[in-house]
Amino acid sequence: MKKRILSVLLAAAMVGTMLVGCGSSSSSKSSDDAKTESSDEKKVIKLGVRDNADQVNAVMDAIEAAGYKVDVTVFDDSNQPNVALGEGSIDINWYQHEPFLKAYNDANGTDFVMVEPKTAAPLFAMYSEKIKSVDELKDGDTIALCSDASNKARGLHLLESQGLITLDDSVETPTQYDIKENKLNLKFIEADMQVLPQSLPDVAAILCAAAHMVNAGLDGTDYVCASDDAETYAVGFVVRKGDKDAEWATGLAKAVQCDALADYYKTEKKGTMVPMWELNK
């Protein structure tokens, strides 16, 4: 498992840094077996993230002001933060939306849960270097989908909403094999969403979260069409089931609901992530 650990003492008050400290861990894969500390014993929260580590920097002052310290591990793979959570090497992770979490739980027999309040709703859209409208798609064109089950299904539902395909409505998380009608005989390839923007020159269009376009140095708002299901795909902190109501977990989730994070989404993510506390106003 390839990972990078970002570590610096918060006490040094260095801008854009993350504190590393010591905390207990567990080797269990199950939330029922994992041993967790009580809120007054948890001196440092072990947090796992993906390519969103910079947003932790954006809210570090708010986290510190709420009385928490975090030890951040950055993972290179979309499943590894959940693997680490099951093993007990981290206490909490912050990178995934609820359908991704459900798909992981179903596939791996885990019972991880998302902590309330949730953080943000991500924009998901169709991007292309070749077309400006879905009406310009041609017979036999290739579309690039996300390789993970939940985002693949989200992309297919977006195609269905545009009248391009019809899905088997009895399947909760459809794949391309659940397409009942494909008017343009579209072809599909798959890739990890983090690298999906690299496929743009080779396909008619990709279906991707806007934030990953921004991460690739592209314009996340320059899309062909967008989904209208952002709230369904809310991103938040995820823990083992026994920690769902732990004071440190809910406290951390509340601490990041701040102006600094809202400003980060507007400037660094170019508005491709909408804070839940603004969405629910």
N, C-alpha and C positions, 0 to 999 in steps of 0.2 A: 504494500500500500504506500503510494507516494504521497507525502504530505509535507507542508512547510509550516513550521511553528513560528509565529510572530510573537516576540516577547520583549517587553520593556516594562519597568515599574511605573505604575500610574503616579506614584509619589513624586517622580521626577517631573511630572507635568509636561512631558514633551508632546508637542502637537502631532496628532495623527499616529500615536503609538498605542500599543496594547499591552496590558499587564499580564505577566506570567507568574503564577504562584503555585502552591501545592494544594491538592485536594484529594480526597479519597476516590477510588474508582472500583468498578465491579467488573467481573469477567462474564457475567450472565448475558444471554441473548434475550431473555424474557423480562418484561417490566415487572412481573410478579416476583422474579428471583433477584433482580438487581437491588443492591443495597444502596440507599441514599442517605445523605446526611440531613438532619433537621435544619430548619432555616437558620437557627442561631449558630449552628456548627459550620455552615458552609461559608468559609472565608473567601474562597475564590471559586467562581463558576467557570467550569470548563465548557467553552462554547465552540462548536464546529460550524464552519461556513464553507461556501464554495468560492466562486469568483466575485462574491459580493463583500469581500473583506473591507473594501474602502468605505462601505456604509457603516461599518462598526466604528471606524475612525470618526465618522461624522457625528456619532452619538456618544462618543466616549465620555465627554464632559457630563452629559445627562445621566449616563450610567453611574459615573463616579459620584455625582451629586445625590443620587438616590441611595448611595451607600454600598454599591456593589463593585466588585473587581472581577475582571474576566481574563481567562487564559484562552487565547484564540488559536485554534488549529485550522489551517486552510487545506481543504482536500481537493484533489485534482479530478475526482470522479463523482458523479451524481449520487451514487449509492453509498459511498464510503462514509459520509456523515451519519447515515442511519446504521450502518454496520458498527461504527464506533460507539454509537449510542447504545446499541444492544450489548456490546462487549463491556460497556461501562467506562471506556477511556475518555468519554466526554459526558457532560451532564445534560446538554441541551444543544440543539442545532437550529440554524436560522437561514433557510435558503429555499424551502420547498412550499408548494401550494398544496391544498387539501386533496385534490384528486391524485396527485403524485404520491402523497402520503398513503392514501387508501390503497393504491395499486401496490405500493411496496409492502404494506401490511398483509394484503391478500396473498402476495407472492411468497412472502417469507415467514408467515405465521407469527408476526410481531403484533403488538398492540400499542404502538406509539400513538400519542395524541397531540393535537395542537392546543397550545395555551391561549387562553383569552386574556386580553384582547388581541386580535390579529393585527398584522402590521400594514399590509398594502395590497392593492389589487393590480396585477400586471396586465398591460395591454398586449394582445396577441393578434398578429395580422399576417397578411400575404404580402411578400416583398418580391420585386422582380427588377431585373435590368433590361427586360425585353418588352414588357407590356405595361400599360397604364390602367387598363380596365380588364375585368374578367371576360368581357366580350371579345377580347383580342386573343384569348387562348385558342389554340388550334387542335385539331384531331391528332391524337397521339403524343401531345406534349407531355413532358416529364415534370412532375412536382416533387420537391424534396420535403419529406416529413421528418419530424423529430423521432428518434429511435425509441424513446421511453414511451410506455403504454399510455399514460395519461395525456401527455402533450401530443402524441400521435392522434389520439381520439379527438382532442380539441381541434386539431388541424382538419381532420375529416369532417367534423361537425361544421366547421367554417365553410368548407367546400359545399356541404349540403345546404347551408343557409344561402349560398349564392346560386343554388339550382344546378350545380355542376354534377352532383352525384346524389344517389339515394341510398341510405344506410338501412340495415336491418334494425328496426327500432326495438327489437327484443334484446339487443346486445347493449349492455351498459357501457362498456369500454371497447368500442369497435376498432378493428384494424382494416386494412385494405381488403381483406378476405370477407369482410362483412358488407361490402358494397354490392347492392342489389342492382343498381343501374348506374352506368358510367357513360353519359351522353357523348363525351368527347374521347372516349377510350384513353383517358389519361393514364400515364404510367407513373410509378412511384419508386423513389429511392429513399433511404433513411440515413440519418446521421445524428450524432449527439448534438443537442441544441446549441451547445457552446460553440461548435465549429460549423454549424449549418450555414451561417452567412458566407462561408468560403465557397459554398456550392452555387452561389448566384450566377457566375458566368457560364455554368454548365447546364442549367435547367431553365425551364420557363418561369418558374416561381418557387419560392420556399415559403413554408408556414412556420412562423417562429415568434417567440416572445420579443417584443420591441426592445426590451432592455439588453438583449444579447446583440441586437443590431448596434446599439450604442456602444456596447463593450468592444465591438469590432471596428469602431470608428466610423460607423455609418449613421444615417439619419433614421431614427426609429419612427418618426412621424410621416415619412415618405412611403406610405404603403398603398397597395392596390385596393385592399378592403380589410376591414378589421372585425373581430368578433365582438359580440355584445354581452359577453358572459364573464366580465372581469371579476365581479364580486364572487362568483362561484369558485374562482381560482385564487382566493385570498392566500397570501403568503404570511407565515407567522413562525413563532418559536415552537419547536417540537421536543417533547420529552417522553420518557417512559411513563406508562399509565399511572404509576404510583406517585409521580411528581406533578401531576396535572394541576393540583391546587396548592402546591408548595409555595410558601411566601416568596422565596427567592425567584421562582419561575414566573409567577404572576407579576411580581415587582419589576423584574427585568423587562417583561413585555409592556408594562405600563410606562417604564422609564424612557423607552425609545419613542414613545408617541409625543414627539416634541417638534418645535419649529425647526430645529437643526436638521432633522430627518426630512421634514417636508421640503425645506429649502434644497437639500441634497437631491431629492427626487426631481425637483423642478429644474435645477441647474445641471447637475452631473448626469442624471438620467433623462434629461430633456422632456420631463412630463410623462414618461412611459410607465411610471409607477404612480398610482394614486393612493395617498395615505387613507387608511380605512376610516380614520376619525373625520376626514373631510368628505369621503364618499357617503358616509352615513349621516351627514348633517341634515 
